[in-house]
Amino acid sequence: MTAKNNIQAERAAADGNKEVPGYVAALLGKAIHTLAYPDEFYPRQWFPDLDGVVTELFGETWRSDPDFRKKLSAASEAQANDMIVAVLGLPSLLANRPQALLLIYRQMITGFIRRLHRRQEECPDIVQEIYARLLSGKLAQIQKKYDARFGPTPYFTSYFMVCVRNMYIDVVREGRNLMMKGSEVPMQAPHPAYSVQTAFLDEEFAKLRAILQLHPASRGRILLCLKLKCRLPVTAADVRRCFPGCSAQDILQLGADFRSSRDRDMYRAVVSAFNRNEDKPVQADTLRKWVENKTNLLVTHMNRLHREDVYDSENITDLIALFFTGENAHAQG
């Protein structure tokens, strides 16, 4: 019997067979990897449970729904793919099987919290609390926003992990008997080998780059001032990008170590370098207000992209610091 005849025989028997036949299993695997959860957006090293979870869910549907079995058995390959995606796709899981979504994202959530949190022994309790919050209402909120807000899969993953991060911050700040201090809340720079958090941060960095591109004329000034605000090392290249005709004195002045300086003192120390290179002299406090205004605009634009108040004047500084750290590592690599 030919392979084609074998498939036809399986199709004929499938309606009364509660075990998933071979040809359906083949269609299922292809639909999962190319349509519902493409490898491009769901690398299996980050989502090791994904295939098993959705395959088991499909098996439950196949065994419990004879009408589904009959229709899929008679469907063309394209129609079968549509039926599989309708049952197993992200919108369906959000609406009908939210627990399955937690299983799919289990490793990403756990790894993200372990990288974010300093006290490793507390991580299991934090992860369980986040699971509880997701199941008690947060997933329902995400489900309501999904259709209107998200198209491509990466945007959902980015938003979902922002929600996880915000819940982590809430758990830490509320204590939850973990004896935590608020100083442990900000994100730490990701280890280069840790791909899960790197992937999440890359999404945020891409948004930040896109926003900075909206200001080509003042981009050099914005980048220089953001580095000063975050107390990051300012290089000669940073100064020359902002002020092409700068002097060695300007580079030395702007590249000083301001980590122990208050904002007021730092702006007083650098404003003369700005005034030597710009047509319109400003006061130190005017420069400070300009930087704060640009920072607030970044917050507004980032929150607009998320369609939720994810960032504020404090945590945007964490993101900016990580952004510059990543840019420097990329340039050196």
C-alpha positions in Angstrom: 0.0 0.0 0.0 1.4 3.4 -0.9 1.9 6.3 1.5 -1.1 8.1 -0.1 -3.3 5.1 0.4 -2.1 4.8 4.0 -3.2 8.4 4.7 -6.5 7.8 3.0 -7.1 4.7 5.1 -6.2 6.7 8.3 -8.6 9.5 7.2 -11.4 6.9 6.8 -10.9 5.5 10.2 -10.2 8.7 12.0 -13.8 9.7 12.8 -14.3 6.8 15.1 -10.7 6.6 16.4 -10.0 8.6 19.6 -6.3 8.2 19.2 -4.6 10.9 17.1 -3.7 9.2 13.8 -0.3 9.6 12.2 -1.2 12.0 9.4 -3.0 14.3 11.9 0.1 14.2 14.2 2.2 15.2 11.3 -0.1 18.1 10.5 -0.2 19.1 14.1 3.6 19.2 14.4 3.9 21.3 11.3 1.1 23.7 12.4 2.6 24.2 15.8 6.1 25.0 14.5 5.2 27.1 11.5 1.9 28.8 12.4 0.8 28.7 16.0 4.2 28.9 17.7 6.9 29.5 15.1 10.5 28.6 16.1 11.5 32.2 15.2 9.4 33.6 18.0 9.4 30.6 20.4 12.9 29.1 20.4 12.5 25.7 22.0 15.5 26.2 24.2 13.5 29.0 25.9 10.2 27.1 25.7 11.0 23.5 26.3 7.5 22.6 27.5 5.6 24.2 24.6 5.3 21.3 22.2 4.3 18.8 24.9 1.7 21.2 26.4 0.0 22.0 23.2 0.1 18.5 21.8 -1.5 17.2 25.0 -4.2 19.9 24.7 -4.8 18.9 21.1 -5.2 15.3 22.2 -7.8 16.2 24.7 -9.8 18.1 22.1 -9.4 15.2 19.6 -10.6 12.6 22.1 -13.5 14.7 23.6 -15.0 16.3 20.4 -16.2 13.9 17.7 -17.4 16.7 15.6 -13.9 18.2 15.6 -12.5 14.8 14.7 -14.9 14.4 11.8 -14.3 17.9 10.4 -10.6 17.8 10.6 -10.4 14.3 9.1 -12.3 15.6 6.1 -10.5 18.9 5.8 -7.8 19.9 3.4 -4.3 20.6 4.8 -4.9 24.3 4.8 -8.3 23.9 6.5 -6.8 21.5 9.0 -4.0 24.0 9.8 -6.6 26.7 10.5 -8.6 24.4 12.8 -5.4 23.5 14.7 -4.4 27.1 15.2 -7.9 28.0 16.2 -7.8 25.4 19.0 -4.2 25.8 20.1 -3.3 29.4 19.2 -2.4 32.0 21.8 -5.8 33.8 21.8 -7.6 30.5 22.4 -5.3 29.5 25.3 -5.7 33.0 26.9 -9.4 32.7 26.7 -9.9 29.0 27.5 -6.7 27.5 28.9 -4.8 30.2 30.8 -3.1 27.5 33.0 -1.5 26.1 29.8 0.0 29.5 29.1 1.8 29.4 32.4 3.2 26.0 31.5 4.4 27.3 28.2 6.1 30.3 29.8 7.2 28.4 32.9 11.0 28.4 32.2 11.0 32.0 30.9 9.2 33.3 34.1 11.4 31.2 36.4 14.6 32.1 34.7 13.7 35.8 34.5 13.0 36.0 38.3 16.2 34.1 39.1 18.2 36.5 37.1 16.4 39.5 38.5 16.4 38.6 42.2 19.5 38.5 44.3 18.4 36.0 46.9 18.1 32.8 45.0 16.5 30.9 47.9 13.5 33.2 47.8 12.9 32.8 44.0 10.5 29.8 44.2 8.2 31.7 46.6 8.2 34.7 44.3 7.5 32.6 41.3 4.5 30.9 43.0 3.1 34.3 44.1 3.4 35.5 40.5 1.6 32.4 39.3 -1.2 33.0 41.8 -1.6 36.6 40.7 -1.7 35.6 37.1 -4.4 33.0 37.7 -6.4 35.1 40.1 -7.1 37.9 37.5 -4.0 39.2 35.7 -4.3 36.7 32.9 -7.9 37.7 32.4 -6.8 41.3 32.0 -4.1 40.4 29.5 -6.7 38.3 27.6 -9.0 41.3 27.3 -6.3 43.5 25.9 -4.7 40.9 23.5 -6.9 41.3 20.4 -6.9 45.1 20.4 -3.3 45.6 21.3 -1.2 42.8 19.8 -0.6 41.3 16.4 2.8 39.7 16.0 3.8 37.2 18.7 6.9 39.0 19.9 4.8 41.9 21.1 2.8 39.6 23.3 5.8 38.0 24.9 7.3 41.5 25.5 4.1 42.7 27.1 3.7 39.5 29.1 7.2 39.7 30.6 6.7 43.4 31.4 3.6 42.3 33.4 5.7 39.6 35.1 8.4 42.2 36.0 5.8 44.6 37.4 4.3 41.8 39.5 7.8 40.9 40.8 8.3 44.5 41.8 4.9 44.5 43.6 5.7 41.3 45.5 9.1 42.6 46.6 7.7 46.0 47.7 4.8 44.4 49.6 7.2 42.2 51.5 5.3 38.9 51.3 7.3 37.8 54.3 10.5 37.8 52.3 12.2 40.5 54.4 13.1 42.5 51.3 14.2 46.1 50.9 13.0 48.3 48.1 16.6 48.8 46.9 16.6 45.3 45.5 13.8 46.1 43.0 15.6 47.6 39.9 16.7 45.3 37.1 20.3 44.1 37.0 22.3 44.0 33.8 21.7 40.6 32.2 24.5 38.1 32.0 25.5 37.7 28.3 24.8 33.9 28.5 21.3 34.4 29.7 19.2 34.5 26.6 15.7 34.7 28.1 16.2 38.1 29.7 18.3 39.2 26.8 15.5 38.5 24.5 13.1 40.5 26.6 15.4 43.4 27.0 16.1 43.5 23.3 12.4 44.2 22.7 12.6 47.2 25.0 15.9 48.4 23.5 14.4 48.3 20.0 11.5 50.5 21.2 14.0 52.9 22.8 16.1 53.1 19.6 13.0 53.8 17.5 12.0 56.7 19.9 15.5 58.2 19.8 15.4 58.1 16.0 12.5 60.5 16.2 14.9 63.3 17.2 17.8 63.1 14.7 18.9 66.7 15.2 19.2 66.5 19.0 20.0 62.8 19.3 23.6 63.3 20.2 22.7 65.8 22.9 20.0 63.5 24.3 22.3 60.5 24.4 25.1 62.6 26.1 22.7 64.0 28.7 21.1 60.6 29.4 24.5 59.2 30.2 25.2 62.1 32.5 21.8 61.6 34.2 22.4 57.9 34.7 26.0 58.6 35.9 27.4 56.4 33.2 30.9 57.0 31.8 31.0 59.6 29.0 33.6 58.9 26.4 35.3 61.2 24.0 33.2 59.7 21.2 30.0 60.7 23.1 31.2 64.3 23.4 32.3 64.5 19.8 29.0 63.1 18.6 27.2 65.9 20.4 29.8 68.6 19.8 32.0 67.9 16.7 34.2 70.9 17.4 34.7 70.2 21.1 38.0 70.7 22.8 40.1 68.5 25.0 38.9 70.5 27.9 35.2 69.8 27.0 36.0 66.0 26.8 37.7 66.1 30.2 34.9 68.2 31.8 32.0 66.1 30.5 33.9 62.8 31.1 34.4 63.4 34.8 33.1 61.0 37.4 29.8 62.3 38.8 28.6 59.2 40.5 28.8 60.8 44.0 27.5 64.2 42.8 24.0 65.5 43.3 22.1 66.5 40.1 22.4 70.2 40.9 26.2 70.0 41.3 26.6 67.9 38.2 24.7 70.2 36.0 26.7 73.2 37.4 29.9 71.4 36.6 29.0 70.6 32.9 26.9 73.5 31.8 29.9 75.6 30.7 31.0 72.9 28.3 27.5 73.0 26.7 27.7 76.8 26.5 31.1 76.8 24.8 29.7 74.6 22.0 26.1 75.9 21.6 24.9 79.2 20.3 22.4 79.9 23.1 23.9 79.9 26.6 21.8 78.3 29.3 21.8 78.1 33.1 22.5 74.8 34.8 18.9 74.5 36.0 17.6 75.1 32.5 19.8 72.2 31.2 18.5 70.0 34.1 14.9 70.7 33.2 15.6 70.0 29.5 17.0 66.6 30.4 14.1 65.8 32.7 11.7 66.8 29.9 13.4 64.5 27.4 13.3 61.7 30.0 9.6 62.2 30.6 9.0 62.1 26.8 10.8 58.8 26.7 8.5 57.5 29.5 5.4 58.8 27.5 6.5 57.2 24.2 7.5 53.8 25.9 4.2 53.6 27.7 2.3 54.5 24.5 4.0 51.6 22.7 3.0 49.3 25.6 -0.4 51.0 25.8 -0.1 50.8 29.6 1.8 52.8 32.2 4.8 50.4 32.4 7.5 53.0 32.9 8.0 56.0 35.2 10.8 58.4 35.9 12.6 55.9 38.1 12.5 52.6 36.1 13.1 54.3 32.8 16.5 55.2 34.2 17.2 51.5 34.9 16.3 50.7 31.3 18.5 53.5 29.9 21.4 52.3 31.9 21.0 48.7 30.6 20.5 50.1 27.1 23.9 51.9 27.2 25.6 48.9 28.8 24.3 46.7 25.9 25.3 49.2 23.3 28.8 49.4 24.7 29.1 45.6 24.8 27.9 45.4 21.2 30.4 48.1 20.0 33.3 46.3 21.8 32.2 43.0 20.4 
